[in-house]
Amino acid sequence: MLQSTHQMRLLDTKQTAALLGIAPNTLKLWRHKSRGPTFVKLGDAKQAGVAYDEADVLAWREARKFDGTSAYSSAALANVKADIRRSADVSR
């Protein structure tokens, strides 16, 4: 089994929203629509809590820095999502 040197620091919804500069309800909506940073489900029940790996949140935020408005076209965003998935796989 491959061991990771990444020490996971979990953030709750309020902490994550504050880090991103958004309201917690926005983060919940993004989660429902499969947008925003990846999250960890803390149990099998439907009402189980969720947490966010701080490294994933920071990588997600970093990937959304743009030099101009054309940089976030549909095609550019598709590439960003693919890059985030690859970097998350590497960090685990």
N, CA, C and O atoms as a GROMACS GRO file, in nm:
protein
  368
    1MET      N    1   0.085  -0.119   0.000
    1MET     CA    2   0.000   0.000   0.000
    1MET      C    3   0.088   0.124   0.000
    1MET      O    4   0.186   0.131   0.074
    2LEU      N    5   0.054   0.220  -0.081
    2LEU     CA    6   0.128   0.344  -0.092
    2LEU      C    7   0.091   0.435   0.024
    2LEU      O    8  -0.027   0.463   0.048
    3GLN      N    9   0.192   0.481   0.097
    3GLN     CA   10   0.166   0.571   0.209
    3GLN      C   11   0.189   0.714   0.167
    3GLN      O   12   0.284   0.745   0.094
    4SER      N   13   0.104   0.800   0.211
    4SER     CA   14   0.113   0.941   0.178
    4SER      C   15   0.180   1.017   0.292
    4SER      O   16   0.159   0.986   0.409
    5THR      N   17   0.260   1.116   0.257
    5THR     CA   18   0.319   1.201   0.359
    5THR      C   19   0.229   1.320   0.389
    5THR      O   20   0.261   1.403   0.475
    6HIS      N   21   0.118   1.328   0.317
    6HIS     CA   22   0.022   1.438   0.335
    6HIS      C   23  -0.053   1.421   0.467
    6HIS      O   24  -0.120   1.320   0.488
    7GLN      N   25  -0.041   1.518   0.556
    7GLN     CA   26  -0.115   1.518   0.681
    7GLN      C   27  -0.246   1.592   0.657
    7GLN      O   28  -0.246   1.713   0.635
    8MET      N   29  -0.357   1.519   0.661
    8MET     CA   30  -0.486   1.579   0.631
    8MET      C   31  -0.534   1.665   0.749
    8MET      O   32  -0.540   1.620   0.863
    9ARG      N   33  -0.567   1.790   0.718
    9ARG     CA   34  -0.629   1.879   0.817
    9ARG      C   35  -0.770   1.904   0.770
    9ARG      O   36  -0.792   1.967   0.666
   10LEU      N   37  -0.866   1.854   0.847
   10LEU     CA   38  -1.006   1.867   0.807
   10LEU      C   39  -1.067   1.996   0.858
   10LEU      O   40  -1.046   2.038   0.972
   11LEU      N   41  -1.144   2.059   0.770
   11LEU     CA   42  -1.215   2.182   0.803
   11LEU      C   43  -1.364   2.155   0.794
   11LEU      O   44  -1.408   2.077   0.710
   12ASP      N   45  -1.443   2.219   0.881
   12ASP     CA   46  -1.588   2.206   0.870
   12ASP      C   47  -1.639   2.306   0.766
   12ASP      O   48  -1.562   2.382   0.708
   13THR      N   49  -1.768   2.305   0.743
   13THR     CA   50  -1.827   2.390   0.640
   13THR      C   51  -1.803   2.538   0.668
   13THR      O   52  -1.771   2.614   0.576
   14LYS      N   53  -1.818   2.580   0.793
   14LYS     CA   54  -1.798   2.722   0.827
   14LYS      C   55  -1.654   2.765   0.804
   14LYS      O   56  -1.628   2.873   0.750
   15GLN      N   57  -1.559   2.681   0.844
   15GLN     CA   58  -1.418   2.713   0.825
   15GLN      C   59  -1.382   2.720   0.677
   15GLN      O   60  -1.310   2.810   0.633
   16THR      N   61  -1.434   2.625   0.601
   16THR     CA   62  -1.406   2.622   0.457
   16THR      C   63  -1.466   2.742   0.388
   16THR      O   64  -1.401   2.805   0.304
   17ALA      N   65  -1.590   2.775   0.422
   17ALA     CA   66  -1.654   2.892   0.363
   17ALA      C   67  -1.575   3.019   0.394
   17ALA      O   68  -1.556   3.104   0.307
   18ALA      N   69  -1.528   3.032   0.517
   18ALA     CA   70  -1.448   3.148   0.556
   18ALA      C   71  -1.318   3.154   0.476
   18ALA      O   72  -1.276   3.261   0.433
   19LEU      N   73  -1.254   3.041   0.457
   19LEU     CA   74  -1.130   3.034   0.380
   19LEU      C   75  -1.152   3.078   0.235
   19LEU      O   76  -1.064   3.139   0.173
   20LEU      N   77  -1.270   3.046   0.181
   20LEU     CA   78  -1.303   3.081   0.044
   20LEU      C   79  -1.370   3.218   0.031
   20LEU      O   80  -1.386   3.269  -0.080
   21GLY      N   81  -1.408   3.277   0.143
   21GLY     CA   82  -1.472   3.408   0.140
   21GLY      C   83  -1.616   3.404   0.091
   21GLY      O   84  -1.663   3.498   0.027
   22ILE      N   85  -1.686   3.294   0.121
   22ILE     CA   86  -1.825   3.278   0.080
   22ILE      C   87  -1.909   3.241   0.201
   22ILE      O   88  -1.855   3.210   0.308
   23ALA      N   89  -2.040   3.243   0.186
   23ALA     CA   90  -2.131   3.203   0.293
   23ALA      C   91  -2.136   3.049   0.302
   23ALA      O   92  -2.127   2.981   0.200
   24PRO      N   93  -2.151   2.996   0.422
   24PRO     CA   94  -2.164   2.851   0.437
   24PRO      C   95  -2.277   2.792   0.352
   24PRO      O   96  -2.263   2.681   0.300
   25ASN      N   97  -2.387   2.865   0.337
   25ASN     CA   98  -2.497   2.814   0.254
   25ASN      C   99  -2.458   2.801   0.107
   25ASN      O  100  -2.506   2.712   0.038
   26THR      N  101  -2.370   2.890   0.060
   26THR     CA  102  -2.322   2.879  -0.078
   26THR      C  103  -2.242   2.750  -0.094
   26THR      O  104  -2.257   2.679  -0.194
   27LEU      N  105  -2.159   2.720   0.003
   27LEU     CA  106  -2.079   2.597  -0.001
   27LEU      C  107  -2.169   2.473   0.000
   27LEU      O  108  -2.143   2.376  -0.071
   28LYS      N  109  -2.275   2.477   0.081
   28LYS     CA  110  -2.371   2.366   0.085
   28LYS      C  111  -2.440   2.349  -0.050
   28LYS      O  112  -2.460   2.237  -0.097
   29LEU      N  113  -2.477   2.460  -0.112
   29LEU     CA  114  -2.540   2.455  -0.244
   29LEU      C  115  -2.445   2.397  -0.347
   29LEU      O  116  -2.484   2.312  -0.428
   30TRP      N  117  -2.320   2.442  -0.345
   30TRP     CA  118  -2.220   2.388  -0.438
   30TRP      C  119  -2.205   2.238  -0.419
   30TRP      O  120  -2.196   2.164  -0.517
   31ARG      N  121  -2.203   2.194  -0.295
   31ARG     CA  122  -2.188   2.051  -0.266
   31ARG      C  123  -2.304   1.973  -0.325
   31ARG      O  124  -2.285   1.867  -0.384
   32HIS      N  125  -2.424   2.026  -0.310
   32HIS     CA  126  -2.545   1.962  -0.363
   32HIS      C  127  -2.540   1.954  -0.516
   32HIS      O  128  -2.590   1.859  -0.574
   33LYS      N  129  -2.479   2.054  -0.579
   33LYS     CA  130  -2.472   2.060  -0.726
   33LYS      C  131  -2.340   2.002  -0.779
   33LYS      O  132  -2.310   2.018  -0.898
   34SER      N  133  -2.263   1.936  -0.693
   34SER     CA  134  -2.133   1.878  -0.731
   34SER      C  135  -2.036   1.984  -0.785
   34SER      O  136  -1.965   1.960  -0.882
   35ARG      N  137  -2.035   2.098  -0.721
   35ARG     CA  138  -1.942   2.205  -0.753
   35ARG      C  139  -1.855   2.229  -0.630
   35ARG      O  140  -1.879   2.172  -0.524
   36GLY      N  141  -1.757   2.310  -0.646
   36GLY     CA  142  -1.672   2.346  -0.532
   36GLY      C  143  -1.570   2.238  -0.501
   36GLY      O  144  -1.557   2.140  -0.574
   37PRO      N  145  -1.497   2.258  -0.392
   37PRO     CA  146  -1.391   2.164  -0.356
   37PRO      C  147  -1.449   2.029  -0.313
   37PRO      O  148  -1.562   2.020  -0.267
   38THR      N  149  -1.368   1.924  -0.330
   38THR     CA  150  -1.410   1.791  -0.287
   38THR      C  151  -1.426   1.790  -0.135
   38THR      O  152  -1.366   1.871  -0.065
   39PHE      N  153  -1.508   1.698  -0.087
   39PHE     CA  154  -1.532   1.689   0.056
   39PHE      C  155  -1.527   1.544   0.101
   39PHE      O  156  -1.530   1.452   0.020
   40VAL      N  157  -1.520   1.526   0.232
   40VAL     CA  158  -1.516   1.394   0.294
   40VAL      C  159  -1.648   1.374   0.366
   40VAL      O  160  -1.686   1.457   0.449
   41LYS      N  161  -1.717   1.266   0.338
   41LYS     CA  162  -1.842   1.232   0.408
   41LYS      C  163  -1.802   1.158   0.535
   41LYS      O  164  -1.730   1.058   0.528
   42LEU      N  165  -1.848   1.203   0.649
   42LEU     CA  166  -1.806   1.150   0.779
   42LEU      C  167  -1.902   1.045   0.833
   42LEU      O  168  -1.934   1.045   0.952
   43GLY      N  169  -1.946   0.958   0.749
   43GLY     CA  170  -2.036   0.850   0.790
   43GLY      C  171  -2.120   0.805   0.673
   43GLY      O  172  -2.117   0.865   0.566
   44ASP      N  173  -2.196   0.698   0.696
   44ASP     CA  174  -2.278   0.641   0.589
   44ASP      C  175  -2.419   0.698   0.584
   44ASP      O  176  -2.486   0.691   0.481
   45ALA      N  177  -2.465   0.755   0.694
   45ALA     CA  178  -2.602   0.807   0.701
   45ALA      C  179  -2.618   0.930   0.612
   45ALA      O  180  -2.522   1.005   0.590
   46LYS      N  181  -2.738   0.949   0.563
   46LYS     CA  182  -2.766   1.065   0.478
   46LYS      C  183  -2.734   1.196   0.550
   46LYS      O  184  -2.687   1.292   0.488
   47GLN      N  185  -2.760   1.201   0.679
   47GLN     CA  186  -2.736   1.322   0.758
   47GLN      C  187  -2.596   1.330   0.818
   47GLN      O  188  -2.568   1.421   0.896
   48ALA      N  189  -2.508   1.237   0.782
   48ALA     CA  190  -2.371   1.241   0.835
   48ALA      C  191  -2.304   1.371   0.792
   48ALA      O  192  -2.330   1.423   0.684
   49GLY      N  193  -2.219   1.419   0.876
   49GLY     CA  194  -2.151   1.544   0.848
   49GLY      C  195  -2.050   1.532   0.735
   49GLY      O  196  -2.018   1.423   0.689
   50VAL      N  197  -2.001   1.646   0.693
   50VAL     CA  198  -1.897   1.649   0.591
   50VAL      C  199  -1.783   1.737   0.641
   50VAL      O  200  -1.802   1.822   0.728
   51ALA      N  201  -1.666   1.714   0.584
   51ALA     CA  202  -1.549   1.795   0.615
   51ALA      C  203  -1.471   1.813   0.486
   51ALA      O  204  -1.493   1.741   0.388
   52TYR      N  205  -1.382   1.908   0.487
   52TYR     CA  206  -1.300   1.938   0.370
   52TYR      C  207  -1.153   1.927   0.408
   52TYR      O  208  -1.111   1.978   0.512
   53ASP      N  209  -1.077   1.860   0.324
   53ASP     CA  210  -0.932   1.854   0.342
   53ASP      C  211  -0.877   1.991   0.303
   53ASP      O  212  -0.897   2.036   0.190
   54GLU      N  213  -0.810   2.056   0.395
   54GLU     CA  214  -0.760   2.191   0.370
   54GLU      C  215  -0.674   2.198   0.244
   54GLU      O  216  -0.684   2.295   0.168
   55ALA      N  217  -0.591   2.097   0.220
   55ALA     CA  218  -0.506   2.096   0.100
   55ALA      C  219  -0.590   2.094  -0.027
   55ALA      O  220  -0.556   2.160  -0.125
   56ASP      N  221  -0.700   2.019  -0.027
   56ASP     CA  222  -0.789   2.015  -0.144
   56ASP      C  223  -0.856   2.150  -0.167
   56ASP      O  224  -0.871   2.194  -0.282
   57VAL      N  225  -0.895   2.215  -0.060
   57VAL     CA  226  -0.961   2.346  -0.070
   57VAL      C  227  -0.863   2.450  -0.126
   57VAL      O  228  -0.898   2.528  -0.214
   58LEU      N  229  -0.742   2.449  -0.075
   58LEU     CA  230  -0.641   2.544  -0.122
   58LEU      C  231  -0.604   2.518  -0.268
   58LEU      O  232  -0.586   2.612  -0.345
   59ALA      N  233  -0.594   2.391  -0.307
   59ALA     CA  234  -0.565   2.357  -0.447
   59ALA      C  235  -0.680   2.400  -0.538
   59ALA      O  236  -0.658   2.451  -0.647
   60TRP      N  237  -0.803   2.379  -0.492
   60TRP     CA  238  -0.921   2.418  -0.569
   60TRP      C  239  -0.922   2.570  -0.589
   60TRP      O  240  -0.947   2.620  -0.699
   61ARG      N  241  -0.894   2.642  -0.482
   61ARG     CA  242  -0.891   2.789  -0.489
   61ARG      C  243  -0.778   2.837  -0.580
   61ARG      O  244  -0.797   2.929  -0.660
   62GLU      N  245  -0.662   2.776  -0.568
   62GLU     CA  246  -0.547   2.816  -0.650
   62GLU      C  247  -0.574   2.794  -0.798
   62GLU      O  248  -0.531   2.873  -0.882
   63ALA      N  249  -0.645   2.686  -0.830
   63ALA     CA  250  -0.675   2.654  -0.970
   63ALA      C  251  -0.774   2.753  -1.032
   63ALA      O  252  -0.794   2.752  -1.154
   64ARG      N  253  -0.834   2.837  -0.952
   64ARG     CA  254  -0.933   2.932  -1.002
   64ARG      C  255  -0.880   3.074  -1.012
   64ARG      O  256  -0.958   3.169  -1.013
   65LYS      N  257  -0.750   3.089  -1.018
   65LYS     CA  258  -0.690   3.220  -1.040
   65LYS      C  259  -0.675   3.239  -1.191
   65LYS      O  260  -0.623   3.151  -1.260
   66PHE      N  261  -0.721   3.353  -1.240
   66PHE     CA  262  -0.720   3.380  -1.384
   66PHE      C  263  -0.656   3.515  -1.413
   66PHE      O  264  -0.660   3.606  -1.331
   67ASP      N  265  -0.597   3.525  -1.531
   67ASP     CA  266  -0.537   3.650  -1.577
   67ASP      C  267  -0.636   3.738  -1.650
   67ASP      O  268  -0.618   3.860  -1.657
   68GLY      N  269  -0.741   3.679  -1.705
   68GLY     CA  270  -0.840   3.755  -1.780
   68GLY      C  271  -0.969   3.676  -1.792
   68GLY      O  272  -0.973   3.557  -1.761
   69THR      N  273  -1.072   3.742  -1.837
   69THR     CA  274  -1.204   3.677  -1.842
   69THR      C  275  -1.210   3.564  -1.943
   69THR      O  276  -1.288   3.470  -1.924
   70SER      N  277  -1.131   3.569  -2.050
   70SER     CA  278  -1.135   3.460  -2.148
   70SER      C  279  -1.073   3.332  -2.092
   70SER      O  280  -1.096   3.224  -2.146
   71ALA      N  281  -0.996   3.344  -1.986
   71ALA     CA  282  -0.931   3.227  -1.927
   71ALA      C  283  -1.029   3.133  -1.858
   71ALA      O  284  -0.995   3.017  -1.832
   72TYR      N  285  -1.149   3.180  -1.828
   72TYR     CA  286  -1.244   3.091  -1.763
   72TYR      C  287  -1.362   3.056  -1.852
   72TYR      O  288  -1.476   3.045  -1.807
   73SER      N  289  -1.332   3.039  -1.980
   73SER     CA  290  -1.432   2.988  -2.074
   73SER      C  291  -1.466   2.843  -2.039
   73SER      O  292  -1.398   2.784  -1.956
   74SER      N  293  -1.568   2.786  -2.099
   74SER     CA  294  -1.607   2.648  -2.072
   74SER      C  295  -1.492   2.551  -2.095
   74SER      O  296  -1.470   2.461  -2.014
   75ALA      N  297  -1.419   2.569  -2.203
   75ALA     CA  298  -1.307   2.479  -2.234
   75ALA      C  299  -1.196   2.493  -2.131
   75ALA      O  300  -1.138   2.393  -2.088
   76ALA      N  301  -1.166   2.616  -2.092
   76ALA     CA  302  -1.060   2.636  -1.993
   76ALA      C  303  -1.099   2.576  -1.859
   76ALA      O  304  -1.015   2.516  -1.792
   77LEU      N  305  -1.224   2.590  -1.820
   77LEU     CA  306  -1.269   2.534  -1.692
   77LEU      C  307  -1.266   2.381  -1.695
   77LEU      O  308  -1.237   2.319  -1.593
   78ALA      N  309  -1.295   2.320  -1.809
   78ALA     CA  310  -1.287   2.174  -1.820
   78ALA      C  311  -1.144   2.128  -1.794
   78ALA      O  312  -1.122   2.026  -1.729
   79ASN      N  313  -1.047   2.203  -1.844
   79ASN     CA  314  -0.907   2.169  -1.820
   79ASN      C  315  -0.870   2.188  -1.673
   79ASN      O  316  -0.794   2.109  -1.618
   80VAL      N  317  -0.923   2.290  -1.610
   80VAL     CA  318  -0.896   2.314  -1.469
   80VAL      C  319  -0.948   2.198  -1.384
   80VAL      O  320  -0.877   2.150  -1.296
   81LYS      N  321  -1.070   2.151  -1.412
   81LYS     CA  322  -1.127   2.039  -1.336
   81LYS      C  323  -1.042   1.915  -1.351
   81LYS      O  324  -1.020   1.843  -1.253
   82ALA      N  325  -0.994   1.887  -1.472
   82ALA     CA  326  -0.910   1.770  -1.494
   82ALA      C  327  -0.779   1.783  -1.417
   82ALA      O  328  -0.731   1.686  -1.359
   83ASP      N  329  -0.720   1.902  -1.416
   83ASP     CA  330  -0.595   1.925  -1.343
   83ASP      C  331  -0.615   1.906  -1.193
   83ASP      O  332  -0.529   1.850  -1.126
   84ILE      N  333  -0.727   1.953  -1.141
   84ILE     CA  334  -0.755   1.940  -0.997
   84ILE      C  335  -0.768   1.793  -0.960
   84ILE      O  336  -0.714   1.749  -0.858
   85ARG      N  337  -0.840   1.716  -1.042
   85ARG     CA  338  -0.855   1.574  -1.014
   85ARG      C  339  -0.719   1.505  -1.012
   85ARG      O  340  -0.691   1.424  -0.924
   86ARG      N  341  -0.635   1.538  -1.110
   86ARG     CA  342  -0.501   1.476  -1.116
   86ARG      C  343  -0.419   1.515  -0.994
   86ARG      O  344  -0.353   1.428  -0.936
   87SER      N  345  -0.420   1.641  -0.953
   87SER     CA  346  -0.339   1.683  -0.838
   87SER      C  347  -0.394   1.623  -0.709
   87SER      O  348  -0.316   1.593  -0.618
   88ALA      N  349  -0.524   1.605  -0.698
   88ALA     CA  350  -0.581   1.543  -0.578
   88ALA      C  351  -0.540   1.396  -0.571
   88ALA      O  352  -0.513   1.345  -0.463
   89ASP      N  353  -0.537   1.328  -0.685
   89ASP     CA  354  -0.495   1.188  -0.687
   89ASP      C  355  -0.350   1.174  -0.646
   89ASP      O  356  -0.314   1.078  -0.577
   90VAL      N  357  -0.265   1.267  -0.687
   90VAL     CA  358  -0.123   1.262  -0.655
   90VAL      C  359  -0.101   1.288  -0.507
   90VAL      O  360  -0.014   1.226  -0.446
   91SER      N  361  -0.179   1.378  -0.446
   91SER     CA  362  -0.158   1.415  -0.306
   91SER      C  363  -0.208   1.311  -0.208
   91SER      O  364  -0.180   1.321  -0.089
   92ARG      N  365  -0.279   1.213  -0.254
   92ARG     CA  366  -0.332   1.111  -0.163
   92ARG      C  367  -0.238   0.994  -0.150
   92ARG      O  368  -0.267   0.899  -0.077
   0.00000   0.00000   0.00000
